[in-house]
């Protein structure tokens, strides 16, 4: 999908203990050509380091939002 029509594309990623895949999922969304985007990661109290990965990516990329339950 490609676009520059100023409509925000929201991508939601629910996750629980997603260390094996969460970085790749977020990076794939960031590589989208569509702009503007926001990537909302809803972490359901992961206990495996997922929160650390998502927090790191949120610090590096303004498009990433991290919500932890």
CHARMM-style PDB file with segment names, atoms N, HN, CA, C and O in Angstrom:
ATOM      1  N   UNK     1       0.846  -1.162   0.000  1.00  0.00      PROA
ATOM      2  CA  UNK     1       0.000   0.000   0.000  1.00  0.00      PROA
ATOM      3  C   UNK     1       0.894   1.227   0.000  1.00  0.00      PROA
ATOM      4  O   UNK     1       1.840   1.316   0.782  1.00  0.00      PROA
ATOM      5  N   UNK     2       0.602   2.137  -0.847  1.00  0.00      PROA
ATOM      6  HN  UNK     2      -0.167   2.065  -1.483  1.00  0.00      PROA
ATOM      7  CA  UNK     2       1.370   3.363  -0.928  1.00  0.00      PROA
ATOM      8  C   UNK     2       0.417   4.531  -0.850  1.00  0.00      PROA
ATOM      9  O   UNK     2      -0.685   4.472  -1.394  1.00  0.00      PROA
ATOM     10  N   UNK     3       0.829   5.595  -0.179  1.00  0.00      PROA
ATOM     11  HN  UNK     3       1.725   5.643   0.263  1.00  0.00      PROA
ATOM     12  CA  UNK     3      -0.070   6.726  -0.117  1.00  0.00      PROA
ATOM     13  C   UNK     3       0.532   7.919   0.572  1.00  0.00      PROA
ATOM     14  O   UNK     3       1.406   7.786   1.429  1.00  0.00      PROA
ATOM     15  N   UNK     4       0.070   9.055   0.203  1.00  0.00      PROA
ATOM     16  HN  UNK     4      -0.640   9.162  -0.493  1.00  0.00      PROA
ATOM     17  CA  UNK     4       0.443  10.313   0.827  1.00  0.00      PROA
ATOM     18  C   UNK     4      -0.778  11.204   0.853  1.00  0.00      PROA
ATOM     19  O   UNK     4      -0.691  12.384   0.513  1.00  0.00      PROA
ATOM     20  N   UNK     5      -1.908  10.663   1.248  1.00  0.00      PROA
ATOM     21  HN  UNK     5      -1.979   9.705   1.524  1.00  0.00      PROA
ATOM     22  CA  UNK     5      -3.134  11.437   1.215  1.00  0.00      PROA
ATOM     23  C   UNK     5      -3.450  12.089   2.554  1.00  0.00      PROA
ATOM     24  O   UNK     5      -4.562  12.580   2.752  1.00  0.00      PROA
ATOM     25  N   UNK     6      -2.497  12.102   3.471  1.00  0.00      PROA
ATOM     26  HN  UNK     6      -1.594  11.704   3.310  1.00  0.00      PROA
ATOM     27  CA  UNK     6      -2.620  12.724   4.789  1.00  0.00      PROA
ATOM     28  C   UNK     6      -3.596  12.027   5.715  1.00  0.00      PROA
ATOM     29  O   UNK     6      -3.848  12.536   6.807  1.00  0.00      PROA
ATOM     30  N   UNK     7      -4.156  10.896   5.339  1.00  0.00      PROA
ATOM     31  HN  UNK     7      -3.951  10.482   4.452  1.00  0.00      PROA
ATOM     32  CA  UNK     7      -4.990  10.133   6.244  1.00  0.00      PROA
ATOM     33  C   UNK     7      -4.093   9.189   7.031  1.00  0.00      PROA
ATOM     34  O   UNK     7      -3.304   8.439   6.456  1.00  0.00      PROA
ATOM     35  N   UNK     8      -4.221   9.237   8.344  1.00  0.00      PROA
ATOM     36  HN  UNK     8      -4.862   9.847   8.811  1.00  0.00      PROA
ATOM     37  CA  UNK     8      -3.383   8.429   9.222  1.00  0.00      PROA
ATOM     38  C   UNK     8      -3.760   6.954   9.125  1.00  0.00      PROA
ATOM     39  O   UNK     8      -4.930   6.592   9.246  1.00  0.00      PROA
ATOM     40  N   UNK     9      -2.767   6.117   8.906  1.00  0.00      PROA
ATOM     41  HN  UNK     9      -1.816   6.411   8.808  1.00  0.00      PROA
ATOM     42  CA  UNK     9      -2.942   4.673   8.930  1.00  0.00      PROA
ATOM     43  C   UNK     9      -2.519   4.187  10.304  1.00  0.00      PROA
ATOM     44  O   UNK     9      -1.369   4.381  10.698  1.00  0.00      PROA
ATOM     45  N   UNK    10      -3.426   3.558  11.039  1.00  0.00      PROA
ATOM     46  HN  UNK    10      -4.360   3.401  10.719  1.00  0.00      PROA
ATOM     47  CA  UNK    10      -3.125   3.003  12.359  1.00  0.00      PROA
ATOM     48  C   UNK    10      -2.955   1.499  12.233  1.00  0.00      PROA
ATOM     49  O   UNK    10      -3.815   0.807  11.688  1.00  0.00      PROA
ATOM     50  N   UNK    11      -1.844   1.006  12.740  1.00  0.00      PROA
ATOM     51  HN  UNK    11      -1.146   1.568  13.183  1.00  0.00      PROA
ATOM     52  CA  UNK    11      -1.555  -0.425  12.730  1.00  0.00      PROA
ATOM     53  C   UNK    11      -1.507  -0.887  14.178  1.00  0.00      PROA
ATOM     54  O   UNK    11      -0.680  -0.409  14.955  1.00  0.00      PROA
ATOM     55  N   UNK    12      -2.374  -1.801  14.541  1.00  0.00      PROA
ATOM     56  HN  UNK    12      -3.045  -2.190  13.910  1.00  0.00      PROA
ATOM     57  CA  UNK    12      -2.409  -2.333  15.896  1.00  0.00      PROA
ATOM     58  C   UNK    12      -1.735  -3.685  15.959  1.00  0.00      PROA
ATOM     59  O   UNK    12      -1.984  -4.557  15.127  1.00  0.00      PROA
ATOM     60  N   UNK    13      -0.869  -3.853  16.964  1.00  0.00      PROA
ATOM     61  HN  UNK    13      -0.666  -3.144  17.639  1.00  0.00      PROA
ATOM     62  CA  UNK    13      -0.174  -5.131  17.140  1.00  0.00      PROA
ATOM     63  C   UNK    13      -0.385  -5.592  18.583  1.00  0.00      PROA
ATOM     64  O   UNK    13       0.273  -5.087  19.492  1.00  0.00      PROA
ATOM     65  N   UNK    14      -1.295  -6.545  18.804  1.00  0.00      PROA
ATOM     66  HN  UNK    14      -1.830  -6.956  18.066  1.00  0.00      PROA
ATOM     67  CA  UNK    14      -1.437  -7.117  20.148  1.00  0.00      PROA
ATOM     68  C   UNK    14      -0.331  -8.148  20.362  1.00  0.00      PROA
ATOM     69  O   UNK    14       0.032  -8.876  19.438  1.00  0.00      PROA
ATOM     70  N   UNK    15       0.200  -8.207  21.582  1.00  0.00      PROA
ATOM     71  HN  UNK    15      -0.095  -7.616  22.333  1.00  0.00      PROA
ATOM     72  CA  UNK    15       1.315  -9.129  21.815  1.00  0.00      PROA
ATOM     73  C   UNK    15       1.314  -9.624  23.259  1.00  0.00      PROA
ATOM     74  O   UNK    15       0.958  -8.894  24.184  1.00  0.00      PROA
ATOM     75  N   UNK    16       1.716 -10.862  23.425  1.00  0.00      PROA
ATOM     76  HN  UNK    16       2.005 -11.455  22.673  1.00  0.00      PROA
ATOM     77  CA  UNK    16       1.964 -11.468  24.731  1.00  0.00      PROA
ATOM     78  C   UNK    16       3.180 -12.371  24.563  1.00  0.00      PROA
ATOM     79  O   UNK    16       3.148 -13.346  23.813  1.00  0.00      PROA
ATOM     80  N   UNK    17       4.247 -12.032  25.270  1.00  0.00      PROA
ATOM     81  HN  UNK    17       4.273 -11.239  25.879  1.00  0.00      PROA
ATOM     82  CA  UNK    17       5.484 -12.817  25.203  1.00  0.00      PROA
ATOM     83  C   UNK    17       5.927 -13.030  23.758  1.00  0.00      PROA
ATOM     84  O   UNK    17       6.025 -14.160  23.280  1.00  0.00      PROA
ATOM     85  N   UNK    18       6.191 -11.914  23.073  1.00  0.00      PROA
ATOM     86  HN  UNK    18       6.111 -10.996  23.462  1.00  0.00      PROA
ATOM     87  CA  UNK    18       6.478 -11.962  21.645  1.00  0.00      PROA
ATOM     88  C   UNK    18       7.925 -11.747  21.260  1.00  0.00      PROA
ATOM     89  O   UNK    18       8.198 -11.317  20.139  1.00  0.00      PROA
ATOM     90  N   UNK    19       8.865 -12.032  22.149  1.00  0.00      PROA
ATOM     91  HN  UNK    19       8.644 -12.381  23.059  1.00  0.00      PROA
ATOM     92  CA  UNK    19      10.273 -11.798  21.842  1.00  0.00      PROA
ATOM     93  C   UNK    19      10.694 -12.378  20.489  1.00  0.00      PROA
ATOM     94  O   UNK    19      11.431 -11.714  19.760  1.00  0.00      PROA
ATOM     95  N   UNK    20      10.262 -13.574  20.127  1.00  0.00      PROA
ATOM     96  HN  UNK    20       9.663 -14.113  20.719  1.00  0.00      PROA
ATOM     97  CA  UNK    20      10.731 -14.124  18.847  1.00  0.00      PROA
ATOM     98  C   UNK    20      10.278 -13.339  17.612  1.00  0.00      PROA
ATOM     99  O   UNK    20      10.916 -13.431  16.563  1.00  0.00      PROA
ATOM    100  N   UNK    21       9.188 -12.570  17.718  1.00  0.00      PROA
ATOM    101  HN  UNK    21       8.670 -12.495  18.570  1.00  0.00      PROA
ATOM    102  CA  UNK    21       8.625 -11.974  16.507  1.00  0.00      PROA
ATOM    103  C   UNK    21       8.335 -10.479  16.565  1.00  0.00      PROA
ATOM    104  O   UNK    21       8.133  -9.869  15.514  1.00  0.00      PROA
ATOM    105  N   UNK    22       8.305  -9.867  17.733  1.00  0.00      PROA
ATOM    106  HN  UNK    22       8.469 -10.362  18.587  1.00  0.00      PROA
ATOM    107  CA  UNK    22       7.796  -8.497  17.827  1.00  0.00      PROA
ATOM    108  C   UNK    22       8.684  -7.488  17.104  1.00  0.00      PROA
ATOM    109  O   UNK    22       8.165  -6.583  16.449  1.00  0.00      PROA
ATOM    110  N   UNK    23       9.980  -7.614  17.201  1.00  0.00      PROA
ATOM    111  HN  UNK    23      10.401  -8.349  17.732  1.00  0.00      PROA
ATOM    112  CA  UNK    23      10.870  -6.670  16.508  1.00  0.00      PROA
ATOM    113  C   UNK    23      10.632  -6.724  14.993  1.00  0.00      PROA
ATOM    114  O   UNK    23      10.536  -5.685  14.339  1.00  0.00      PROA
ATOM    115  N   UNK    24      10.541  -7.911  14.455  1.00  0.00      PROA
ATOM    116  HN  UNK    24      10.620  -8.755  14.987  1.00  0.00      PROA
ATOM    117  CA  UNK    24      10.317  -8.079  13.020  1.00  0.00      PROA
ATOM    118  C   UNK    24       8.956  -7.519  12.611  1.00  0.00      PROA
ATOM    119  O   UNK    24       8.839  -6.904  11.551  1.00  0.00      PROA
ATOM    120  N   UNK    25       7.930  -7.721  13.430  1.00  0.00      PROA
ATOM    121  HN  UNK    25       8.025  -8.221  14.291  1.00  0.00      PROA
ATOM    122  CA  UNK    25       6.589  -7.210  13.118  1.00  0.00      PROA
ATOM    123  C   UNK    25       6.584  -5.681  13.084  1.00  0.00      PROA
ATOM    124  O   UNK    25       6.010  -5.085  12.172  1.00  0.00      PROA
ATOM    125  N   UNK    26       7.215  -5.048  14.064  1.00  0.00      PROA
ATOM    126  HN  UNK    26       7.681  -5.532  14.804  1.00  0.00      PROA
ATOM    127  CA  UNK    26       7.254  -3.586  14.104  1.00  0.00      PROA
ATOM    128  C   UNK    26       8.093  -3.047  12.954  1.00  0.00      PROA
ATOM    129  O   UNK    26       7.688  -2.089  12.295  1.00  0.00      PROA
ATOM    130  N   UNK    27       9.235  -3.635  12.705  1.00  0.00      PROA
ATOM    131  HN  UNK    27       9.564  -4.414  13.240  1.00  0.00      PROA
ATOM    132  CA  UNK    27      10.086  -3.159  11.620  1.00  0.00      PROA
ATOM    133  C   UNK    27       9.396  -3.306  10.270  1.00  0.00      PROA
ATOM    134  O   UNK    27       9.560  -2.455   9.396  1.00  0.00      PROA
ATOM    135  N   UNK    28       8.637  -4.360  10.093  1.00  0.00      PROA
ATOM    136  HN  UNK    28       8.504  -5.051  10.803  1.00  0.00      PROA
ATOM    137  CA  UNK    28       7.891  -4.536   8.858  1.00  0.00      PROA
ATOM    138  C   UNK    28       6.869  -3.414   8.679  1.00  0.00      PROA
ATOM    139  O   UNK    28       6.718  -2.878   7.581  1.00  0.00      PROA
ATOM    140  N   UNK    29       6.178  -3.063   9.743  1.00  0.00      PROA
ATOM    141  HN  UNK    29       6.301  -3.498  10.635  1.00  0.00      PROA
ATOM    142  CA  UNK    29       5.205  -1.963   9.674  1.00  0.00      PROA
ATOM    143  C   UNK    29       5.910  -0.637   9.397  1.00  0.00      PROA
ATOM    144  O   UNK    29       5.401   0.186   8.637  1.00  0.00      PROA
ATOM    145  N   UNK    30       7.078  -0.424  10.009  1.00  0.00      PROA
ATOM    146  HN  UNK    30       7.491  -1.093  10.627  1.00  0.00      PROA
ATOM    147  CA  UNK    30       7.828   0.814   9.781  1.00  0.00      PROA
ATOM    148  C   UNK    30       8.303   0.942   8.336  1.00  0.00      PROA
ATOM    149  O   UNK    30       8.468   2.054   7.835  1.00  0.00      PROA
ATOM    150  N   UNK    31       8.522  -0.174   7.672  1.00  0.00      PROA
ATOM    151  HN  UNK    31       8.388  -1.078   8.080  1.00  0.00      PROA
ATOM    152  CA  UNK    31       8.994  -0.167   6.288  1.00  0.00      PROA
ATOM    153  C   UNK    31       7.887   0.133   5.280  1.00  0.00      PROA
ATOM    154  O   UNK    31       8.155   0.272   4.086  1.00  0.00      PROA
ATOM    155  N   UNK    32       6.660   0.232   5.749  1.00  0.00      PROA
ATOM    156  HN  UNK    32       6.442   0.119   6.719  1.00  0.00      PROA
ATOM    157  CA  UNK    32       5.548   0.565   4.866  1.00  0.00      PROA
ATOM    158  C   UNK    32       5.820   1.896   4.180  1.00  0.00      PROA
ATOM    159  O   UNK    32       6.367   2.815   4.788  1.00  0.00      PROA
ATOM    160  N   UNK    33       5.440   1.994   2.923  1.00  0.00      PROA
ATOM    161  HN  UNK    33       4.995   1.247   2.429  1.00  0.00      PROA
ATOM    162  CA  UNK    33       5.598   3.242   2.178  1.00  0.00      PROA
ATOM    163  C   UNK    33       4.491   4.234   2.521  1.00  0.00      PROA
ATOM    164  O   UNK    33       4.607   5.421   2.218  1.00  0.00      PROA
ATOM    165  N   UNK    34       3.434   3.760   3.141  1.00  0.00      PROA
ATOM    166  HN  UNK    34       3.340   2.795   3.387  1.00  0.00      PROA
ATOM    167  CA  UNK    34       2.297   4.620   3.459  1.00  0.00      PROA
ATOM    168  C   UNK    34       2.681   5.572   4.593  1.00  0.00      PROA
ATOM    169  O   UNK    34       3.274   5.156   5.587  1.00  0.00      PROA
ATOM    170  N   UNK    35       2.347   6.818   4.439  1.00  0.00      PROA
ATOM    171  HN  UNK    35       1.865   7.156   3.631  1.00  0.00      PROA
ATOM    172  CA  UNK    35       2.572   7.829   5.462  1.00  0.00      PROA
ATOM    173  C   UNK    35       1.397   8.772   5.490  1.00  0.00      PROA
ATOM    174  O   UNK    35       0.823   9.044   4.435  1.00  0.00      PROA
ATOM    175  N   UNK    36       1.013   9.277   6.621  1.00  0.00      PROA
ATOM    176  HN  UNK    36       1.479   9.056   7.478  1.00  0.00      PROA
ATOM    177  CA  UNK    36       1.544   9.033   7.952  1.00  0.00      PROA
ATOM    178  C   UNK    36       0.991   7.733   8.551  1.00  0.00      PROA
ATOM    179  O   UNK    36      -0.117   7.306   8.229  1.00  0.00      PROA
ATOM    180  N   UNK    37       1.787   7.118   9.426  1.00  0.00      PROA
ATOM    181  HN  UNK    37       2.688   7.465   9.688  1.00  0.00      PROA
ATOM    182  CA  UNK    37       1.358   5.902  10.118  1.00  0.00      PROA
ATOM    183  C   UNK    37       1.583   6.049  11.610  1.00  0.00      PROA
ATOM    184  O   UNK    37       2.391   6.862  12.059  1.00  0.00      PROA
ATOM    185  N   UNK    38       0.850   5.244  12.369  1.00  0.00      PROA
ATOM    186  HN  UNK    38       0.194   4.583  12.004  1.00  0.00      PROA
ATOM    187  CA  UNK    38       1.132   5.040  13.782  1.00  0.00      PROA
ATOM    188  C   UNK    38       1.039   3.541  14.027  1.00  0.00      PROA
ATOM    189  O   UNK    38       0.177   2.856  13.477  1.00  0.00      PROA
ATOM    190  N   UNK    39       1.937   3.053  14.857  1.00  0.00      PROA
ATOM    191  HN  UNK    39       2.637   3.610  15.304  1.00  0.00      PROA
ATOM    192  CA  UNK    39       1.980   1.634  15.190  1.00  0.00      PROA
ATOM    193  C   UNK    39       1.725   1.537  16.683  1.00  0.00      PROA
ATOM    194  O   UNK    39       2.532   1.990  17.494  1.00  0.00      PROA
ATOM    195  N   UNK    40       0.603   0.946  17.035  1.00  0.00      PROA
ATOM    196  HN  UNK    40      -0.053   0.578  16.376  1.00  0.00      PROA
ATOM    197  CA  UNK    40       0.191   0.858  18.430  1.00  0.00      PROA
ATOM    198  C   UNK    40       0.390  -0.585  18.888  1.00  0.00      PROA
ATOM    199  O   UNK    40      -0.287  -1.500  18.420  1.00  0.00      PROA
ATOM    200  N   UNK    41       1.327  -0.766  19.808  1.00  0.00      PROA
ATOM    201  HN  UNK    41       1.877  -0.022  20.188  1.00  0.00      PROA
ATOM    202  CA  UNK    41       1.611  -2.101  20.326  1.00  0.00      PROA
ATOM    203  C   UNK    41       0.946  -2.233  21.684  1.00  0.00      PROA
ATOM    204  O   UNK    41       1.256  -1.482  22.609  1.00  0.00      PROA
ATOM    205  N   UNK    42       0.036  -3.185  21.805  1.00  0.00      PROA
ATOM    206  HN  UNK    42      -0.215  -3.795  21.054  1.00  0.00      PROA
ATOM    207  CA  UNK    42      -0.663  -3.453  23.051  1.00  0.00      PROA
ATOM    208  C   UNK    42      -0.065  -4.714  23.665  1.00  0.00      PROA
ATOM    209  O   UNK    42      -0.325  -5.831  23.216  1.00  0.00      PROA
ATOM    210  N   UNK    43       0.733  -4.511  24.688  1.00  0.00      PROA
ATOM    211  HN  UNK    43       0.945  -3.604  25.053  1.00  0.00      PROA
ATOM    212  CA  UNK    43       1.457  -5.598  25.350  1.00  0.00      PROA
ATOM    213  C   UNK    43       0.642  -6.070  26.555  1.00  0.00      PROA
ATOM    214  O   UNK    43       0.421  -5.309  27.497  1.00  0.00      PROA
ATOM    215  N   UNK    44       0.208  -7.301  26.519  1.00  0.00      PROA
ATOM    216  HN  UNK    44       0.388  -7.919  25.754  1.00  0.00      PROA
ATOM    217  CA  UNK    44      -0.619  -7.866  27.577  1.00  0.00      PROA
ATOM    218  C   UNK    44       0.242  -8.471  28.687  1.00  0.00      PROA
ATOM    219  O   UNK    44       0.175  -9.669  28.964  1.00  0.00      PROA
ATOM    220  N   UNK    45       1.057  -7.610  29.317  1.00  0.00      PROA
ATOM    221  HN  UNK    45       1.112  -6.637  29.091  1.00  0.00      PROA
ATOM    222  CA  UNK    45       1.886  -7.998  30.470  1.00  0.00      PROA
ATOM    223  C   UNK    45       2.884  -9.108  30.139  1.00  0.00      PROA
ATOM    224  O   UNK    45       3.028 -10.065  30.899  1.00  0.00      PROA
ATOM    225  N   UNK    46       3.561  -8.981  29.021  1.00  0.00      PROA
ATOM    226  HN  UNK    46       3.444  -8.203  28.403  1.00  0.00      PROA
ATOM    227  CA  UNK    46       4.590  -9.956  28.654  1.00  0.00      PROA
ATOM    228  C   UNK    46       5.641 -10.054  29.744  1.00  0.00      PROA
ATOM    229  O   UNK    46       5.957  -9.072  30.415  1.00  0.00      PROA
ATOM    230  N   UNK    47       6.175 -11.255  29.909  1.00  0.00      PROA
ATOM    231  HN  UNK    47       5.919 -12.052  29.363  1.00  0.00      PROA
ATOM    232  CA  UNK    47       7.188 -11.496  30.932  1.00  0.00      PROA
ATOM    233  C   UNK    47       8.498 -12.001  30.342  1.00  0.00      PROA
ATOM    234  O   UNK    47       9.311 -12.600  31.047  1.00  0.00      PROA
ATOM    235  N   UNK    48       8.704 -11.760  29.040  1.00  0.00      PROA
ATOM    236  HN  UNK    48       8.044 -11.273  28.468  1.00  0.00      PROA
ATOM    237  CA  UNK    48       9.874 -12.334  28.385  1.00  0.00      PROA
ATOM    238  C   UNK    48      10.795 -11.304  27.730  1.00  0.00      PROA
ATOM    239  O   UNK    48      11.644 -11.676  26.921  1.00  0.00      PROA
ATOM    240  N   UNK    49      10.650 -10.043  28.055  1.00  0.00      PROA
ATOM    241  HN  UNK    49       9.961  -9.741  28.713  1.00  0.00      PROA
ATOM    242  CA  UNK    49      11.509  -9.035  27.443  1.00  0.00      PROA
ATOM    243  C   UNK    49      10.857  -8.304  26.286  1.00  0.00      PROA
ATOM    244  O   UNK    49      11.462  -7.403  25.705  1.00  0.00      PROA
ATOM    245  N   UNK    50       9.643  -8.674  25.944  1.00  0.00      PROA
ATOM    246  HN  UNK    50       9.152  -9.406  26.415  1.00  0.00      PROA
ATOM    247  CA  UNK    50       8.926  -8.000  24.861  1.00  0.00      PROA
ATOM    248  C   UNK    50       8.829  -6.504  25.133  1.00  0.00      PROA
ATOM    249  O   UNK    50       9.053  -5.688  24.239  1.00  0.00      PROA
ATOM    250  N   UNK    51       8.498  -6.152  26.358  1.00  0.00      PROA
ATOM    251  HN  UNK    51       8.316  -6.816  27.084  1.00  0.00      PROA
ATOM    252  CA  UNK    51       8.337  -4.749  26.727  1.00  0.00      PROA
ATOM    253  C   UNK    51       9.614  -3.953  26.487  1.00  0.00      PROA
ATOM    254  O   UNK    51       9.551  -2.807  26.042  1.00  0.00      PROA
ATOM    255  N   UNK    52      10.749  -4.534  26.770  1.00  0.00      PROA
ATOM    256  HN  UNK    52      10.800  -5.465  27.132  1.00  0.00      PROA
ATOM    257  CA  UNK    52      12.034  -3.855  26.543  1.00  0.00      PROA
ATOM    258  C   UNK    52      12.257  -3.583  25.057  1.00  0.00      PROA
ATOM    259  O   UNK    52      12.707  -2.500  24.681  1.00  0.00      PROA
ATOM    260  N   UNK    53      11.947  -4.550  24.228  1.00  0.00      PROA
ATOM    261  HN  UNK    53      11.582  -5.429  24.534  1.00  0.00      PROA
ATOM    262  CA  UNK    53      12.127  -4.392  22.785  1.00  0.00      PROA
ATOM    263  C   UNK    53      11.207  -3.295  22.258  1.00  0.00      PROA
ATOM    264  O   UNK    53      11.639  -2.420  21.508  1.00  0.00      PROA
ATOM    265  N   UNK    54       9.939  -3.346  22.653  1.00  0.00      PROA
ATOM    266  HN  UNK    54       9.588  -4.057  23.263  1.00  0.00      PROA
ATOM    267  CA  UNK    54       8.971  -2.362  22.162  1.00  0.00      PROA
ATOM    268  C   UNK    54       9.335  -0.970  22.665  1.00  0.00      PROA
ATOM    269  O   UNK    54       9.256  -0.002  21.909  1.00  0.00      PROA
ATOM    270  N   UNK    55       9.730  -0.857  23.918  1.00  0.00      PROA
ATOM    271  HN  UNK    55       9.794  -1.644  24.532  1.00  0.00      PROA
ATOM    272  CA  UNK    55      10.128   0.445  24.470  1.00  0.00      PROA
ATOM    273  C   UNK    55      11.323   1.019  23.710  1.00  0.00      PROA
ATOM    274  O   UNK    55      11.361   2.216  23.425  1.00  0.00      PROA
ATOM    275  N   UNK    56      12.281   0.181  23.389  1.00  0.00      PROA
ATOM    276  HN  UNK    56      12.250  -0.791  23.621  1.00  0.00      PROA
ATOM    277  CA  UNK    56      13.451   0.619  22.623  1.00  0.00      PROA
ATOM    278  C   UNK    56      13.035   1.159  21.254  1.00  0.00      PROA
ATOM    279  O   UNK    56      13.488   2.225  20.838  1.00  0.00      PROA
ATOM    280  N   UNK    57      12.178   0.422  20.564  1.00  0.00      PROA
ATOM    281  HN  UNK    57      11.810  -0.444  20.903  1.00  0.00      PROA
ATOM    282  CA  UNK    57      11.737   0.850  19.242  1.00  0.00      PROA
ATOM    283  C   UNK    57      10.876   2.111  19.321  1.00  0.00      PROA
ATOM    284  O   UNK    57      10.910   2.942  18.415  1.00  0.00      PROA
ATOM    285  N   UNK    58      10.113   2.254  20.392  1.00  0.00      PROA
ATOM    286  HN  UNK    58      10.086   1.578  21.128  1.00  0.00      PROA
ATOM    287  CA  UNK    58       9.294   3.460  20.569  1.00  0.00      PROA
ATOM    288  C   UNK    58      10.179   4.685  20.789  1.00  0.00      PROA
ATOM    289  O   UNK    58       9.847   5.780  20.336  1.00  0.00      PROA
ATOM    290  N   UNK    59      11.294   4.505  21.476  1.00  0.00      PROA
ATOM    291  HN  UNK    59      11.563   3.615  21.844  1.00  0.00      PROA
ATOM    292  CA  UNK    59      12.237   5.622  21.667  1.00  0.00      PROA
ATOM    293  C   UNK    59      12.891   6.022  20.346  1.00  0.00      PROA
ATOM    294  O   UNK    59      13.166   7.201  20.120  1.00  0.00      PROA
ATOM    295  N   UNK    60      13.138   5.061  19.487  1.00  0.00      PROA
ATOM    296  HN  UNK    60      12.915   4.103  19.670  1.00  0.00      PROA
ATOM    297  CA  UNK    60      13.820   5.307  18.214  1.00  0.00      PROA
ATOM    298  C   UNK    60      12.893   5.805  17.110  1.00  0.00      PROA
ATOM    299  O   UNK    60      13.342   6.478  16.182  1.00  0.00      PROA
ATOM    300  N   UNK    61      11.606   5.479  17.203  1.00  0.00      PROA
ATOM    301  HN  UNK    61      11.242   4.932  17.957  1.00  0.00      PROA
ATOM    302  CA  UNK    61      10.660   5.782  16.117  1.00  0.00      PROA
ATOM    303  C   UNK    61       9.407   6.411  16.707  1.00  0.00      PROA
ATOM    304  O   UNK    61       8.691   5.774  17.479  1.00  0.00      PROA
ATOM    305  N   UNK    62       9.147   7.648  16.346  1.00  0.00      PROA
ATOM    306  HN  UNK    62       9.729   8.165  15.718  1.00  0.00      PROA
ATOM    307  CA  UNK    62       7.983   8.373  16.863  1.00  0.00      PROA
ATOM    308  C   UNK    62       6.666   7.707  16.469  1.00  0.00      PROA
ATOM    309  O   UNK    62       5.650   7.926  17.129  1.00  0.00      PROA
ATOM    310  N   UNK    63       6.662   6.911  15.423  1.00  0.00      PROA
ATOM    311  HN  UNK    63       7.487   6.733  14.886  1.00  0.00      PROA
ATOM    312  CA  UNK    63       5.441   6.251  14.962  1.00  0.00      PROA
ATOM    313  C   UNK    63       4.980   5.134  15.898  1.00  0.00      PROA
ATOM    314  O   UNK    63       3.822   4.720  15.845  1.00  0.00      PROA
ATOM    315  N   UNK    64       5.883   4.643  16.758  1.00  0.00      PROA
ATOM    316  HN  UNK    64       6.824   4.980  16.801  1.00  0.00      PROA
ATOM    317  CA  UNK    64       5.583   3.491  17.613  1.00  0.00      PROA
ATOM    318  C   UNK    64       5.093   3.959  18.977  1.00  0.00      PROA
ATOM    319  O   UNK    64       5.749   4.752  19.652  1.00  0.00      PROA
ATOM    320  N   UNK    65       3.936   3.458  19.365  1.00  0.00      PROA
ATOM    321  HN  UNK    65       3.402   2.814  18.817  1.00  0.00      PROA
ATOM    322  CA  UNK    65       3.378   3.709  20.690  1.00  0.00      PROA
ATOM    323  C   UNK    65       3.304   2.385  21.447  1.00  0.00      PROA
ATOM    324  O   UNK    65       2.906   1.363  20.889  1.00  0.00      PROA
ATOM    325  N   UNK    66       3.687   2.414  22.708  1.00  0.00      PROA
ATOM    326  HN  UNK    66       4.010   3.244  23.162  1.00  0.00      PROA
ATOM    327  CA  UNK    66       3.709   1.198  23.518  1.00  0.00      PROA
ATOM    328  C   UNK    66       2.711   1.331  24.651  1.00  0.00      PROA
ATOM    329  O   UNK    66       2.819   2.232  25.483  1.00  0.00      PROA
ATOM    330  N   UNK    67       1.747   0.438  24.680  1.00  0.00      PROA
ATOM    331  HN  UNK    67       1.659  -0.294  24.004  1.00  0.00      PROA
ATOM    332  CA  UNK    67       0.758   0.401  25.759  1.00  0.00      PROA
ATOM    333  C   UNK    67       0.869  -0.962  26.430  1.00  0.00      PROA
ATOM    334  O   UNK    67       0.716  -1.998  25.784  1.00  0.00      PROA
ATOM    335  N   UNK    68       1.137  -0.950  27.728  1.00  0.00      PROA
ATOM    336  HN  UNK    68       1.262  -0.108  28.253  1.00  0.00      PROA
ATOM    337  CA  UNK    68       1.331  -2.194  28.472  1.00  0.00      PROA
ATOM    338  C   UNK    68       0.211  -2.362  29.491  1.00  0.00      PROA
ATOM    339  O   UNK    68      -0.094  -1.445  30.253  1.00  0.00      PROA
ATOM    340  N   UNK    69      -0.395  -3.543  29.493  1.00  0.00      PROA
ATOM    341  HN  UNK    69      -0.148  -4.288  28.874  1.00  0.00      PROA
ATOM    342  CA  UNK    69      -1.456  -3.841  30.458  1.00  0.00      PROA
ATOM    343  C   UNK    69      -0.897  -4.601  31.634  1.00  0.00      PROA
ATOM    344  OT1 UNK    69      -1.638  -4.945  32.555  1.00  0.00      PROA
TER     345      UNK     69
END
